[in-house]
Amino acid sequence: MTNLYISGYRTYELGVFTGKDPKINVIKKALKNEISQFIESGVDWILTSGQLGVEQWAVEVVDELKKDYPEVKQAIVFPFLEFGSNWKEESKTKFMELQQMADYTESTSHQPYKDPSQLKNHQQFMLDHTDAALLVYDPEHEGKTSFVYQAIQKKQEKTPYECRLIDFDQLQNTIEFGME
């Protein structure tokens, strides 16, 4: 079994403030291309944390891909109990819908948020339980995903762990050459 961890920029880091922003379609198209390749290479499970932005769009993409790849499963593993409870009502509703798409949901900490150690432990859990990562991330344009990217680089010093990046150049190419 092979597990893939997907993460990336949050909505606000990309300047996306509405569900109709055209950037979302570009990111989803790039995600779909990469995720399809991973599935065809043997990925069985796709894991995200359910963060606003790339992680939630990935859940939607995987749900679409299940039509062609019914064997693939997806999990949303939250960093802590009550994750997302402080979001706006619209984001909470969307989050509940996404959880219905998942084959498995759980949280790494069974307590509500209390300190940053829960986030660090969650990150370690995700890396320990996956064989590869797909990040919508450009090291030249840091964001919260830089923490995951740095942790992956440390992991790669000790053990084989594939990490594919969808950077801004690749997203631009998706716009120019890959949009229908």
C-alpha positions as CSV (number, residue, x, y, z in Angstrom):
1,M,0.0,0.0,0.0
2,T,1.2,3.5,-0.8
3,N,0.0,6.6,0.8
4,L,0.3,10.1,-0.5
5,Y,0.2,13.3,1.6
6,I,-1.2,16.4,-0.2
7,S,-0.7,19.9,1.1
8,G,-0.1,23.4,-0.1
9,Y,-1.0,27.0,0.1
10,R,-4.0,28.3,2.1
11,T,-6.7,30.3,0.3
12,Y,-5.5,33.7,1.7
13,E,-1.9,33.0,0.7
14,L,-3.0,32.7,-2.9
15,G,-5.4,35.7,-2.7
16,V,-8.4,33.4,-3.2
17,F,-11.4,34.8,-1.3
18,T,-14.3,33.3,-3.1
19,G,-15.1,29.8,-4.3
20,K,-15.5,31.1,-7.9
21,D,-11.9,32.4,-8.2
22,P,-10.4,31.1,-11.5
23,K,-7.2,30.2,-9.8
24,I,-9.0,27.3,-8.1
25,N,-9.7,25.6,-11.5
26,V,-6.0,25.9,-12.5
27,I,-4.8,24.4,-9.2
28,K,-7.4,21.6,-9.4
29,K,-6.3,20.8,-13.0
30,A,-2.7,20.6,-11.9
31,L,-3.6,18.5,-8.9
32,K,-5.7,16.2,-11.0
33,N,-2.8,15.6,-13.4
34,E,-0.3,14.8,-10.6
35,I,-2.7,12.8,-8.4
36,S,-3.7,10.6,-11.5
37,Q,0.0,9.9,-12.0
38,F,0.5,8.9,-8.4
39,I,-2.6,6.6,-8.5
40,E,-1.4,5.0,-11.7
41,S,1.9,4.4,-9.9
42,G,0.2,2.5,-7.1
43,V,-1.0,5.1,-4.6
44,D,-4.0,3.6,-2.6
45,W,-4.7,6.3,0.0
46,I,-4.5,10.1,-0.2
47,L,-4.2,12.0,3.0
48,T,-4.8,15.7,3.7
49,S,-5.4,17.7,6.9
50,G,-8.4,19.5,5.5
51,Q,-6.9,23.0,5.6
52,L,-8.6,25.8,3.7
53,G,-7.1,26.0,0.2
54,V,-5.1,23.4,-1.6
55,E,-5.9,20.6,0.8
56,Q,-9.7,21.0,0.5
57,W,-9.4,21.4,-3.3
58,A,-7.5,18.1,-3.3
59,V,-10.3,16.4,-1.5
60,E,-12.7,17.5,-4.3
61,V,-10.3,16.4,-7.0
62,V,-9.8,12.9,-5.5
63,D,-13.6,12.6,-5.2
64,E,-13.9,13.3,-8.9
65,L,-11.0,10.9,-9.7
66,K,-12.8,8.1,-7.8
67,K,-15.0,7.8,-10.9
68,D,-12.0,6.6,-12.9
69,Y,-10.1,5.1,-10.0
70,P,-12.7,3.6,-7.6
71,E,-10.0,1.7,-5.7
72,V,-8.4,4.9,-4.3
73,K,-9.3,6.0,-0.8
74,Q,-8.9,9.3,0.9
75,A,-8.5,10.3,4.5
76,I,-8.8,13.7,6.2
77,V,-6.6,13.7,9.3
78,F,-7.1,16.8,11.4
79,P,-4.3,18.2,13.6
80,F,-6.6,18.4,16.7
81,L,-10.2,17.9,17.8
82,E,-12.7,20.6,16.8
83,F,-10.4,21.6,13.9
84,G,-12.1,24.3,11.8
85,S,-14.6,25.2,14.5
86,N,-13.5,28.9,14.5
87,W,-14.0,29.3,10.7
88,K,-16.7,31.3,9.1
89,E,-20.0,29.5,8.7
90,E,-19.6,29.1,4.9
91,S,-16.2,27.5,5.4
92,K,-17.5,25.2,8.2
93,T,-20.4,24.0,5.9
94,K,-18.0,23.3,3.0
95,F,-15.7,21.4,5.4
96,M,-18.6,19.2,6.6
97,E,-19.4,18.4,2.9
98,L,-15.7,17.5,2.3
99,Q,-15.7,15.2,5.2
100,Q,-18.6,13.3,3.6
101,M,-16.3,12.7,0.6
102,A,-13.6,11.1,2.7
103,D,-13.4,7.4,3.4
104,Y,-11.8,8.0,6.8
105,T,-11.6,11.0,9.1
106,E,-9.7,11.3,12.4
107,S,-7.6,13.7,14.4
108,T,-4.1,13.1,15.5
109,S,-4.7,14.9,18.8
110,H,-8.0,14.1,20.6
111,Q,-8.0,17.4,22.4
112,P,-9.0,20.9,21.1
113,Y,-6.2,23.2,20.1
114,K,-4.0,24.1,23.0
115,D,-0.5,24.7,21.6
116,P,1.8,24.5,18.5
117,S,3.1,21.0,19.5
118,Q,-0.1,19.5,18.2
119,L,0.6,20.9,14.8
120,K,4.2,19.6,14.9
121,N,3.0,16.2,16.1
122,H,0.4,16.1,13.3
123,Q,3.0,17.0,10.7
124,Q,5.2,14.2,11.9
125,F,2.3,11.7,11.9
126,M,1.4,12.6,8.3
127,L,5.0,12.1,7.2
128,D,5.4,8.9,9.1
129,H,2.2,7.4,7.6
130,T,2.8,8.4,3.9
131,D,5.4,7.4,1.3
132,A,5.3,10.5,-0.8
133,A,4.0,14.1,-0.8
134,L,2.5,16.4,-3.4
135,L,2.7,20.0,-2.5
136,V,1.3,23.0,-4.3
137,Y,4.3,25.1,-3.2
138,D,7.0,27.3,-4.6
139,P,10.1,27.6,-2.4
140,E,10.6,31.1,-3.8
141,H,7.2,32.2,-2.4
142,E,7.0,30.9,1.2
143,G,3.9,30.3,3.1
144,K,2.7,28.0,5.9
145,T,3.6,25.0,3.6
146,S,7.3,25.9,4.1
147,F,7.1,24.0,7.5
148,V,5.9,20.8,5.8
149,Y,8.5,21.3,3.0
150,Q,11.3,21.7,5.5
151,A,10.2,18.6,7.4
152,I,10.1,16.6,4.2
153,Q,13.6,17.7,3.3
154,K,14.8,16.6,6.8
155,K,13.1,13.3,6.3
156,Q,14.7,12.8,2.9
157,E,18.1,13.1,4.5
158,K,17.4,9.9,6.4
159,T,15.0,7.9,4.2
160,P,13.7,7.8,0.7
161,Y,10.5,9.9,0.5
162,E,9.3,11.4,-2.8
163,C,8.2,15.0,-2.8
164,R,6.7,16.5,-5.9
165,L,6.1,20.3,-6.1
166,I,3.5,22.1,-8.2
167,D,5.2,25.5,-8.3
168,F,4.0,28.7,-9.9
169,D,5.8,28.0,-13.2
170,Q,3.9,24.7,-13.4
171,L,0.6,26.4,-12.6
172,Q,1.4,29.0,-15.4
173,N,2.0,26.1,-17.8
174,T,-1.3,24.6,-16.8
175,I,-3.0,27.8,-17.7
176,E,-1.2,28.1,-21.1
177,F,-1.1,24.5,-22.2
178,G,-3.4,22.4,-20.1
179,M,-6.7,24.2,-19.6
180,E,-9.7,22.9,-21.6
